[in-house]
Amino acid sequence: MMPSDNSNIIPDSFTGAIMAIEGIRDAAVLLNGPTGCKFYHGAISENQMPRTDFIDPLYYSEEFYFGQPRVPVTYLDDYDYVFGATDKLEKILPVVAKKGQGLIGVINSPGAALIGDDLLRFIKNANLPVPCIAVENTGFSQPLAWGFQNTVKEVLTRIAPLESPREKAGVNLMGVSIFHHHWQGNIAELTTLLQACGIRVNTTVCAGCTLAELKNINLARLNVVVHAEYANTLMPFMAERFNMDSFIPPDGAPVGFQATESWISGVCEILDVSPAPALELIKNGRQKSHEALNRFNALTGLPKGATFGVEGDASMALPLVTWLYEYLGMVPVSVRVNRGDAQSTHNLKLFLQKIDCAGAWQAHMAHEIPDVVFGSGAVIARLRVSGHPFTGIELSLPAGTYQHVIPKAYMGSQGALYLIERIINGLAGC
């Protein structure tokens, strides 16, 4: 985890590297590190993208797994840090290879990276039937997106061929990970919009994809970015290695009706197809929201004039803040952005200045708790301690204890409707 100036602890590049591998359905992380680095990542990866419905910890009681189906670990101790982890690495590699995964990513924990064990040598000497990559150093206290992208590049370099024919109108979704809250619902919503325009999605890079899909990554004509922070170094890599162009949304992630229209229209313009079918779906969503907001406003005068705060990535905060202000008439009192996309951060600061809310930039929410708070479950839980009533809407992990059964989305037309539903019910005190 990395400290931030937002008085919050946020996941770092170590988590990002693990999520990149665990986001591939037929790949697995082998963690070289202590057990303390395993349990959170094993739990969160299985919770975000379950591979089994059998959760009895005794079933996974074998060595290296410690009651979890994901992220086996060498369980380094003080002896290993002094003399190296040779014995454990030689023993764990064939055990994990027998599990039937198509790729193993051997990842050093930050502490293990200091030992100096040559992971590539161990992989070579093991002579495994499964292809492997080695991530010797995930970065020390770098952002989660940094570790995620670097590991994605390692995977693609290992398995994806350099040349293959391109298929007209096919795209790869890029810049989203299984660590994103409601990632599955968001991908499904964006895929629906693209398919309405006749655009086939080849794969979503390291977010619910398979190795076969990644091997055919350059069958697509275009890479379409969702979160710029998670693709800013991937885009030049894809251009250099595969000669592939990428579309980065100028208005941030497709959150809210306006940003979603901008996103799908930008993709369609590059591919020379009509965005009309998708725009019609968004128009229908606008109509539904208009009806709900009219009824709610007639009874309460809200949400216009209600205050809100946002804490998260810039590519998410920019479209969300813009939409809440321009479409719902809500007022930002706190907008806190972690290290993220520079262009989105710049545009967000300009927007706040334009609407005379520059004081909201990086303002602490505890000083003026908004009516509606958008942030991680940790941010919302911290503010609950104040006892001040507000509506909390989780945008990112770590999440709270609420168990989501029905798929949710924050993006696209359906995502906008879901956010409106949460906002008006929260403001109504439901």
Residue, then its C-alpha position, 0 to 999 in steps of 0.5 A: m500500500m502507498p500513503s497519499d496526501n489524501s489522508n488515506i491508504i491506497p493500493d500500490s503497484f504491487t497490487g496492480a501487478i498481481m491484479a494484471i495476472e489474476g485478471i486473466r482467467d487461465a493464468a495464476v500468480l505465484l507470489n514470492g514473499p511472506t504470507g502477509c502479502k498473500f491473504y488480502h490479494g488472494a481474497i480480493s482477486e477471488n472476490q472480484m473474479p471468482r474461479t470457484d464456488f467452493i470456498d471451504p478453506l480446508y479444501y485448499s489446505e495444501e502447502f503454499y495455498f493456506g486455505q485460499p484458491r488463489v495466489p500461492v506463496t513461498y511464505l518467506d521467513d527471516y531465514d529466507y531473507v538472509f540466505g535466499a528462497t531457493d528451496k521454496l522456489e524450486k518446490i513451489l513452481p511444479v506444484v503451481a504448474k500442475k494446477g492447469q493454468g496456461l500462464i504463471g506469473v512469478i511476482n516478488s513482494p517488495g521485501a523479496a525483491l531485496i533478496g536478489d533471487d534470480l526468478l528467471r533462473f529458477i523458472k528456466n531450471a524448473n523446465l515447466p510445461v507452462p509458460c512463465i513470466a517473472v516480475e522481479n520488482t513491481g515498483f516501490s510505492q508506485p501507483l497501482a496503475w503503474g504496476f498493472q501496466n508494466t505487468v500487462k506489457e510483460v504478459l503481452t511480450r511473452i505470449a502475443p505474436l508481433e504480426s497478424p491480420r486486422e479485422k475491421a471494426g474490432v476493438n480491444l477495451m484497455g485501461v480497466s482491471i478487475f480491481h475496479h469496482h463493478w468492472q464486469g458491469n461496466i464492461a458489459e455496458l460498454t460492450t452493449l453500446l459498441q455492439a449496437c454500432g456493429i463494433r465487436v469487442n476482441t477482448t478486455v486486456c487483463a480484465g476477465c480475458t483469456l490467454a487465447e484472446l490476448k494472443n489475438i490482441n492485434l486482430a483488433r483495429l483499435n484499442v479503446v481506453v476506459h481509464a487513461e491512468y491504466a493505459n498511458t504507458l500501454m498505448p505507446f507500447m501497443a503502437e511500437r510493438f503491434n503498430m496499433d492505434s489507441f483512442i483515449p477519451p478526451d472527457g475522461a471515462p464514460v461516466g454520465f450521459q455526456a461523457t458516454e456520448s463523447w466516448i462512443s462517438g469518438v470510437c465510431e468516428i475513428l472506425d467510420v461507423s455511425p454512433a446513432p444506435a448507441l446514441e439512441l440507447i443513451k437518449n432512452g436512458r436520458q428520458k428515464s432519468h428525466e422522468a425520475l428526476n422530475r418526480f423527485n424534484a417536485l417533491t423535494g427540490l433536490p438533487k439540485g443544490a445538494t452538495f457532493g464530494v469525490e475522491g478517486d482517479a482523475s479519469m473518473a472524477l472529471p466526467l463525474v464532477t462535470w455530470l453531477y454539476e451540469y446535469l443534476g445541478m449539484v455543487p462540489v465541495s470537495v474533489r480529491v484526486n490521487r496521482g492519475d491522468a495529467q490531462s484529466t487532472h488539468n481539465l478538472k481543475l479548469f472546470l472547477q475554476k470555471i464554475d467558481c468552485a476552485g476551493a473544492w480542489q483537494a479540500h478535506m471532506a471532513h471539514e464540510i461533509p457533503d450530502v453525497v460522497f463518492g469514494s472508496g469504502a474506506v473513505i466513506a467508513r472514515l467519514r461515518v465516524s463523524g456521525h454526520p448524515f450523508t449518502g455514501i456511494e462506493l466508486s472504488l476498492p476497498a469496498g464496504t460489507y455490502q454484497h452485490v448480487i445483481p451486476k452493477a455499472y457506473m459507466g454508460s447509460q445504465g451506469a448513469l441511471y444507477l447513480i441517479e437511483r442511488i443519489i435520489n434514494g440517498l437524499a430521500g433518506c432511504 
